[in-house]
Structures are given as C-alpha cells and as structure tokens.
Amino acid sequence: MTIKRLNRWRAQVLLAMMLAVLAATGLISWLLPQGGAARSIRHLLRWIHEAAALGFLTLLALHLYYHWEAIRNNLRRFGLWGRD
C-alpha cells in the first residue's frame, strides 16, 4: 500500500470517528435534562462537540485534497471544469 493510499484510509477512518463523536455528543446533550447538575455536563459535551466539529472540517479538507485529482477528472469528464 502506498503512503498516499494509507493516508487516505487514515483520513477516512478519522472522519468516521469524528462523525461518531459529533453524533454521540449532540444526542447526549439533547437528551440531558435542562438545568441542574446536567448544566456542567452539557457544557463539557458542547466543548467536545465543537472541538470534534473543527477536527471534522479539517479532516474533510484533507480528504478532499487527497481526492482532488479524481474530483478534477470527473468535473472535466462532465464538462464542469475547463481544459488546462
């Protein structure tokens, strides 16, 4: 396996993990009761959720970078990207 393919695979695995963290923290925060002791837990979950969102967007940009050649070739094939 080439380094590029290994990096693509790692990025995809990390994207899936970040998506799971985003879904879990969002759902748990939504299900927690309002006010009381849940307030501090909700604050922590929100911090984790926001950090995971930033990580997800960063990994998504990296993922698109790794697949840029295929994206460009498909856009050319369908006439949505000009010739070089």
mmCIF file of the C-alpha atoms, coordinates in Angstrom:
data_MODEL
# 
_entry.id   MODEL 
# 
loop_
_atom_site.group_PDB 
_atom_site.id 
_atom_site.type_symbol 
_atom_site.label_atom_id 
_atom_site.label_alt_id 
_atom_site.label_comp_id 
_atom_site.label_asym_id 
_atom_site.label_entity_id 
_atom_site.label_seq_id 
_atom_site.pdbx_PDB_ins_code 
_atom_site.Cartn_x 
_atom_site.Cartn_y 
_atom_site.Cartn_z 
_atom_site.occupancy 
_atom_site.B_iso_or_equiv 
_atom_site.pdbx_formal_charge 
_atom_site.auth_seq_id 
_atom_site.auth_comp_id 
_atom_site.auth_asym_id 
_atom_site.auth_atom_id 
_atom_site.pdbx_PDB_model_num 
ATOM 1  C CA . MET A 1 1  ? 0.000   0.000  0.000   1.00 0.00 ? 1  MET A CA 1 
ATOM 2  C CA . THR A 1 2  ? 1.407   3.379  -0.971  1.00 0.00 ? 2  THR A CA 1 
ATOM 3  C CA . ILE A 1 3  ? 1.781   6.220  1.507   1.00 0.00 ? 3  ILE A CA 1 
ATOM 4  C CA . LYS A 1 4  ? -0.900  8.232  -0.290  1.00 0.00 ? 4  LYS A CA 1 
ATOM 5  C CA . ARG A 1 5  ? -3.422  5.396  -0.073  1.00 0.00 ? 5  ARG A CA 1 
ATOM 6  C CA . LEU A 1 6  ? -2.560  4.799  3.578   1.00 0.00 ? 6  LEU A CA 1 
ATOM 7  C CA . ASN A 1 7  ? -3.077  8.493  4.354   1.00 0.00 ? 7  ASN A CA 1 
ATOM 8  C CA . ARG A 1 8  ? -6.428  8.453  2.529   1.00 0.00 ? 8  ARG A CA 1 
ATOM 9  C CA . TRP A 1 9  ? -7.507  5.444  4.553   1.00 0.00 ? 9  TRP A CA 1 
ATOM 10 C CA . ARG A 1 10 ? -6.403  7.081  7.819   1.00 0.00 ? 10 ARG A CA 1 
ATOM 11 C CA . ALA A 1 11 ? -8.286  10.265 6.963   1.00 0.00 ? 11 ALA A CA 1 
ATOM 12 C CA . GLN A 1 12 ? -11.450 8.299  6.198   1.00 0.00 ? 12 GLN A CA 1 
ATOM 13 C CA . VAL A 1 13 ? -11.226 6.330  9.446   1.00 0.00 ? 13 VAL A CA 1 
ATOM 14 C CA . LEU A 1 14 ? -10.655 9.524  11.435  1.00 0.00 ? 14 LEU A CA 1 
ATOM 15 C CA . LEU A 1 15 ? -13.574 11.196 9.635   1.00 0.00 ? 15 LEU A CA 1 
ATOM 16 C CA . ALA A 1 16 ? -15.849 8.303  10.618  1.00 0.00 ? 16 ALA A CA 1 
ATOM 17 C CA . MET A 1 17 ? -14.651 8.513  14.225  1.00 0.00 ? 17 MET A CA 1 
ATOM 18 C CA . MET A 1 18 ? -15.204 12.286 14.349  1.00 0.00 ? 18 MET A CA 1 
ATOM 19 C CA . LEU A 1 19 ? -18.677 11.863 12.898  1.00 0.00 ? 19 LEU A CA 1 
ATOM 20 C CA . ALA A 1 20 ? -19.470 9.303  15.620  1.00 0.00 ? 20 ALA A CA 1 
ATOM 21 C CA . VAL A 1 21 ? -18.216 11.705 18.311  1.00 0.00 ? 21 VAL A CA 1 
ATOM 22 C CA . LEU A 1 22 ? -20.302 14.528 16.823  1.00 0.00 ? 22 LEU A CA 1 
ATOM 23 C CA . ALA A 1 23 ? -23.416 12.368 16.735  1.00 0.00 ? 23 ALA A CA 1 
ATOM 24 C CA . ALA A 1 24 ? -22.908 10.994 20.262  1.00 0.00 ? 24 ALA A CA 1 
ATOM 25 C CA . THR A 1 25 ? -22.182 14.327 21.940  1.00 0.00 ? 25 THR A CA 1 
ATOM 26 C CA . GLY A 1 26 ? -25.038 16.045 20.124  1.00 0.00 ? 26 GLY A CA 1 
ATOM 27 C CA . LEU A 1 27 ? -27.522 13.315 21.004  1.00 0.00 ? 27 LEU A CA 1 
ATOM 28 C CA . ILE A 1 28 ? -26.462 13.034 24.647  1.00 0.00 ? 28 ILE A CA 1 
ATOM 29 C CA . SER A 1 29 ? -26.568 16.805 25.077  1.00 0.00 ? 29 SER A CA 1 
ATOM 30 C CA . TRP A 1 30 ? -30.033 16.891 23.524  1.00 0.00 ? 30 TRP A CA 1 
ATOM 31 C CA . LEU A 1 31 ? -31.307 14.112 25.790  1.00 0.00 ? 31 LEU A CA 1 
ATOM 32 C CA . LEU A 1 32 ? -29.969 15.604 29.038  1.00 0.00 ? 32 LEU A CA 1 
ATOM 33 C CA . PRO A 1 33 ? -32.498 17.396 31.228  1.00 0.00 ? 33 PRO A CA 1 
ATOM 34 C CA . GLN A 1 34 ? -32.344 21.193 31.320  1.00 0.00 ? 34 GLN A CA 1 
ATOM 35 C CA . GLY A 1 35 ? -30.621 22.942 34.248  1.00 0.00 ? 35 GLY A CA 1 
ATOM 36 C CA . GLY A 1 36 ? -29.291 21.499 37.497  1.00 0.00 ? 36 GLY A CA 1 
ATOM 37 C CA . ALA A 1 37 ? -26.267 19.208 37.559  1.00 0.00 ? 37 ALA A CA 1 
ATOM 38 C CA . ALA A 1 38 ? -26.657 18.464 33.847  1.00 0.00 ? 38 ALA A CA 1 
ATOM 39 C CA . ARG A 1 39 ? -25.561 22.034 33.076  1.00 0.00 ? 39 ARG A CA 1 
ATOM 40 C CA . SER A 1 40 ? -21.851 21.321 33.652  1.00 0.00 ? 40 SER A CA 1 
ATOM 41 C CA . ILE A 1 41 ? -22.055 18.041 31.725  1.00 0.00 ? 41 ILE A CA 1 
ATOM 42 C CA . ARG A 1 42 ? -23.808 19.818 28.874  1.00 0.00 ? 42 ARG A CA 1 
ATOM 43 C CA . HIS A 1 43 ? -21.061 22.463 28.855  1.00 0.00 ? 43 HIS A CA 1 
ATOM 44 C CA . LEU A 1 44 ? -18.360 19.778 28.615  1.00 0.00 ? 44 LEU A CA 1 
ATOM 45 C CA . LEU A 1 45 ? -20.252 17.961 25.863  1.00 0.00 ? 45 LEU A CA 1 
ATOM 46 C CA . ARG A 1 46 ? -20.615 21.189 23.916  1.00 0.00 ? 46 ARG A CA 1 
ATOM 47 C CA . TRP A 1 47 ? -16.861 21.828 24.172  1.00 0.00 ? 47 TRP A CA 1 
ATOM 48 C CA . ILE A 1 48 ? -16.124 18.282 22.931  1.00 0.00 ? 48 ILE A CA 1 
ATOM 49 C CA . HIS A 1 49 ? -18.727 18.679 20.174  1.00 0.00 ? 49 HIS A CA 1 
ATOM 50 C CA . GLU A 1 50 ? -17.199 21.955 18.947  1.00 0.00 ? 50 GLU A CA 1 
ATOM 51 C CA . ALA A 1 51 ? -13.648 20.566 19.031  1.00 0.00 ? 51 ALA A CA 1 
ATOM 52 C CA . ALA A 1 52 ? -14.796 17.489 17.102  1.00 0.00 ? 52 ALA A CA 1 
ATOM 53 C CA . ALA A 1 53 ? -16.522 19.746 14.554  1.00 0.00 ? 53 ALA A CA 1 
ATOM 54 C CA . LEU A 1 54 ? -13.292 21.656 13.933  1.00 0.00 ? 54 LEU A CA 1 
ATOM 55 C CA . GLY A 1 55 ? -11.388 18.396 13.618  1.00 0.00 ? 55 GLY A CA 1 
ATOM 56 C CA . PHE A 1 56 ? -14.020 17.025 11.253  1.00 0.00 ? 56 PHE A CA 1 
ATOM 57 C CA . LEU A 1 57 ? -13.840 20.070 8.984   1.00 0.00 ? 57 LEU A CA 1 
ATOM 58 C CA . THR A 1 58 ? -10.043 19.935 8.956   1.00 0.00 ? 58 THR A CA 1 
ATOM 59 C CA . LEU A 1 59 ? -10.059 16.242 8.066   1.00 0.00 ? 59 LEU A CA 1 
ATOM 60 C CA . LEU A 1 60 ? -12.713 16.854 5.424   1.00 0.00 ? 60 LEU A CA 1 
ATOM 61 C CA . ALA A 1 61 ? -10.460 19.430 3.755   1.00 0.00 ? 61 ALA A CA 1 
ATOM 62 C CA . LEU A 1 62 ? -7.579  16.945 3.902   1.00 0.00 ? 62 LEU A CA 1 
ATOM 63 C CA . HIS A 1 63 ? -9.829  14.246 2.441   1.00 0.00 ? 63 HIS A CA 1 
ATOM 64 C CA . LEU A 1 64 ? -10.795 16.497 -0.471  1.00 0.00 ? 64 LEU A CA 1 
ATOM 65 C CA . TYR A 1 65 ? -7.119  17.334 -1.010  1.00 0.00 ? 65 TYR A CA 1 
ATOM 66 C CA . TYR A 1 66 ? -6.245  13.631 -1.252  1.00 0.00 ? 66 TYR A CA 1 
ATOM 67 C CA . HIS A 1 67 ? -9.046  13.052 -3.770  1.00 0.00 ? 67 HIS A CA 1 
ATOM 68 C CA . TRP A 1 68 ? -8.565  16.301 -5.698  1.00 0.00 ? 68 TRP A CA 1 
ATOM 69 C CA . GLU A 1 69 ? -7.205  14.598 -8.818  1.00 0.00 ? 69 GLU A CA 1 
ATOM 70 C CA . ALA A 1 70 ? -10.246 12.322 -9.074  1.00 0.00 ? 70 ALA A CA 1 
ATOM 71 C CA . ILE A 1 71 ? -12.617 15.218 -8.385  1.00 0.00 ? 71 ILE A CA 1 
ATOM 72 C CA . ARG A 1 72 ? -10.963 17.332 -11.091 1.00 0.00 ? 72 ARG A CA 1 
ATOM 73 C CA . ASN A 1 73 ? -11.023 14.457 -13.608 1.00 0.00 ? 73 ASN A CA 1 
ATOM 74 C CA . ASN A 1 74 ? -14.725 13.819 -13.009 1.00 0.00 ? 74 ASN A CA 1 
ATOM 75 C CA . LEU A 1 75 ? -15.571 17.506 -13.319 1.00 0.00 ? 75 LEU A CA 1 
ATOM 76 C CA . ARG A 1 76 ? -13.695 17.591 -16.636 1.00 0.00 ? 76 ARG A CA 1 
ATOM 77 C CA . ARG A 1 77 ? -15.466 14.470 -17.812 1.00 0.00 ? 77 ARG A CA 1 
ATOM 78 C CA . PHE A 1 78 ? -18.868 16.074 -17.212 1.00 0.00 ? 78 PHE A CA 1 
ATOM 79 C CA . GLY A 1 79 ? -17.835 19.401 -18.723 1.00 0.00 ? 79 GLY A CA 1 
ATOM 80 C CA . LEU A 1 80 ? -17.875 21.355 -15.444 1.00 0.00 ? 80 LEU A CA 1 
ATOM 81 C CA . TRP A 1 81 ? -14.143 22.104 -15.456 1.00 0.00 ? 81 TRP A CA 1 
ATOM 82 C CA . GLY A 1 82 ? -12.283 23.780 -18.299 1.00 0.00 ? 82 GLY A CA 1 
ATOM 83 C CA . ARG A 1 83 ? -9.356  22.236 -20.101 1.00 0.00 ? 83 ARG A CA 1 
ATOM 84 C CA . ASP A 1 84 ? -5.831  23.078 -18.870 1.00 0.00 ? 84 ASP A CA 1 
# 
